[in-house]
Amino acid sequence: MALLVNILLILLGLFLLKIILIALFFFKEIRAAQKRDPAAKGFLEVLFLYQGLHALIAHRIAHALYKMHFFFLARYLSQLSRWATGIEIHPGAKIGRSFFIDHGMGVVIGETAIIGDNVLLYQGVSLGGTSLEKGKRHPTIGNNVVIGAGAKVLGNITVGDDSYIGANAVVIQDVPPNSTVVGVPGRITKQDGKKIETSLDHIHTLDPIKQSVDELEKRIKNLENKG
Ligand SMILES: CC(C)(COP(=O)(O)OP(=O)(O)OC[C@H]1O[C@@H](n2cnc3c(N)ncnc32)[C@H](O)[C@@H]1OP(=O)(O)O)[C@@H](O)C(=O)NCCC(=O)NCCS
């Protein structure tokens, strides 16, 4: 009986130690989740119940294994994490501090993706590749970027610091810093806090079809006004 109690106490001690270590090492990430999810009620709730945090913890270990060339183990851990959280992060991806994935289900982050500090992803985001080449084929995301639910950022492109990618956008070209991008394919609607008039702007627009339609609409309105 005494032996059983001792074993239970040791297991409890190990569990508490694990929780304390995670809380210490992932303090910034837990705080980021609390700051960026108005529904988060407290530190312990994020620590125990947020899959985005759990996927990141697994990724930090998998990435360390990947860097030591334990590719199978690294991938095995990332697949286990995918099974448990619904979030697939390739162990090769480089992710900065204060990273937060809200809700998480369906997020995919490719092998050569690079993510800066203080980035927020919502569910369904893909940071994917567009080629079968083995080199850098996934996006580089700057600091303080938010990527909305369901958005796809594809290829070896760069999303500049402080940018916002709208929900369900498909981004296939570089995004300058401090921009808001929406639509398919993604077009810049705001830069440095100023709204971009895409029908007049020929530098920032990422959607030539929308630009042509906007111009045609204007010409039709002009003709209607004349008639
Ligand atoms: C893009 C976003 C950040 C809005 O940015 P904003 O600068 O405030 O943009 P506005 O609301 O002023 O909209 C600007 C234009 O983009 C359009 N727009 C906004 N979001 C869009 C989106 N996701 N897809 C397509 N068009 C969008 C608006 O209709 C508007 O069009 P208009 O100028 O022709 O009227 C926001 O709409 C968004 O998509 N956030 C993602 C949030 C999210 O994923 N939450 C998940 C919670 S679970």
The ligand as a Gaussian input file, in Angstrom:
#p B3LYP/6-31G(d) Opt

LIG

0 1
 C      -10.017000      41.881000     -43.528000
 C      -10.552000      42.287000     -42.170000
 C       -9.399000      42.324000     -41.189000
 C      -11.233000      43.654000     -42.232000
 O      -10.310000      44.664000     -42.395000
 P      -10.770000      46.178000     -42.462000
 O       -9.598000      46.971000     -42.897000
 O      -11.473000      46.580000     -41.222000
 O      -11.748000      46.105000     -43.697000
 P      -13.215000      46.662000     -43.871000
 O      -14.163000      45.925000     -42.962000
 O      -13.162000      48.156000     -43.842000
 O      -13.482000      46.160000     -45.372000
 C      -12.758000      46.692000     -46.473000
 C      -13.302000      45.994000     -47.714000
 O      -12.882000      44.612000     -47.717000
 C      -14.038000      43.744000     -47.744000
 N      -13.709000      42.606000     -46.874000
 C      -13.465000      42.624000     -45.555000
 N      -13.120000      41.390000     -45.135000
 C      -13.160000      40.585000     -46.214000
 C      -12.891000      39.227000     -46.403000
 N      -12.506000      38.431000     -45.399000
 N      -12.995000      38.727000     -47.662000
 C      -13.389000      39.521000     -48.714000
 N      -13.645000      40.835000     -48.582000
 C      -13.537000      41.369000     -47.343000
 C      -15.183000      44.595000     -47.200000
 O      -16.415000      44.129000     -47.676000
 C      -14.828000      45.943000     -47.774000
 O      -15.164000      45.989000     -49.129000
 P      -15.641000      47.385000     -49.847000
 O      -14.519000      48.375000     -49.619000
 O      -15.836000      46.988000     -51.271000
 O      -16.887000      47.753000     -49.109000
 C      -11.665000      41.352000     -41.647000
 O      -12.817000      41.501000     -42.439000
 C      -11.303000      39.895000     -41.618000
 O      -11.464000      39.151000     -42.584000
 N      -10.809000      39.433000     -40.419000
 C      -10.530000      38.070000     -40.159000
 C      -11.100000      37.717000     -38.811000
 C      -11.199000      36.227000     -38.570000
 O      -10.774000      35.409000     -39.357000
 N      -11.759000      35.876000     -37.436000
 C      -11.946000      34.521000     -37.084000
 C      -12.560000      34.459000     -35.722000
 S      -12.979000      32.814000     -35.333000

